[in-house]
Amino acid sequence: MRYSAAGLSAKTLLAAAMVVGLAGCEGTSAPGGDPGASALPAGQSCGSIREQLNRLDRKGAQASVEAANSGKKLSASQKQDADDYNRLLGQYLGSRCHV
């Protein structure tokens, strides 16, 4: 039996378009849309990043990050610590060191 586009319902055409569209995305990421772990910068390891995060924690960098997110003014040193903390945390989480 042959079907023409005119004989198909709008729902059927929409469903077919969605399947074709989603099939084009297949293979671009891990199951569930997860992009997977990112590579660590050269010379870094999960342990070295964790050590740097711990050092910044002892300096109070988390409070600086929260203050910056609240719009409060920070000294140049506090801003640098907050920026470093955010960068390292992004690397740590992005490379799946926490898993």
N, C-alpha and C positions, 0 to 999 in steps of 0.2 A: 504494500500500500504506500502510495506517495503522498507526502504532505507538502502543501505550499505555505509560504509565509502568511498568506492571507487567511489560511485555515487554522493557524495556531492562535491561541489566546494570548493576550498581553502578559498574563502571568507566566505562561510557558516560555515566551520570548525573554522575559526578564530573568527567569531562572537560568535559562541557557546562557545569557550574557554574563551572569554572575559566575557561573561555572567556568566559562572561558576566561574571564578576568582573573579569577582566583588561580587558575591553572598557570597563568603567566607569572604569578608571584612564587610559585613552588620552586624550591631549591635555592631561594635567596637568603634563607635564614633557617635556624633550627626549628624544630616543631613548636607550635604555639606562637610563632612570630618572634622568638627570642634570637637576637643577633649573635649570641654566643660570647665567649670570653674574648676580651681584647688582649693584645700582647703587652707585656710590661716594657717600659723603656729600657734601652741597653744598660747593662750594669745594675739593674734593679732586680730585687726578688721580693716575694711577699713578705719575707722576714725583715728585709731592710726598710721597706715601706712602713711596716708595722712599727719598727723601732723609731722611725721619724715621726709617725703619728703619736706615739707614746711621749716622745720628747716635747712635741708641741702641746699635747694634753697637759703635761706638767707645767708648761709656761702659761696655761690658761687660754689657749687658742680657741677652744670651743666657745668660751664666753665672748671672744672677739668676733667670731663668726656670727653668733646670735645678735650681738650688738650691731654689726654691719647689716644684717638682714632686717633689723628694726629701724634702720636709717640713722643710727647714732654715729657721731663723728668718732673716728679712731686716729690714734697717732700713726705715723708712718710705720713704726715697728709692729704695732697691732694689726694694721692693714696687711702688711707683708705676711705675718703669721697666719692670719685668716685666709689669705690667698693661697699660701703654701698648704695649709690644712685641707682646703677644698680641693686643690689639685691632687694631693696625695690620696685623699679619700676617694676621689673619682677613679684614680688608677687602681687602688686597692679593691674597690667594689667592681669596677669594670673588668678586671682580670680574674675575678671570682676567687680572690684570696680568702674571702670570708666563708667559702663553702667547704 
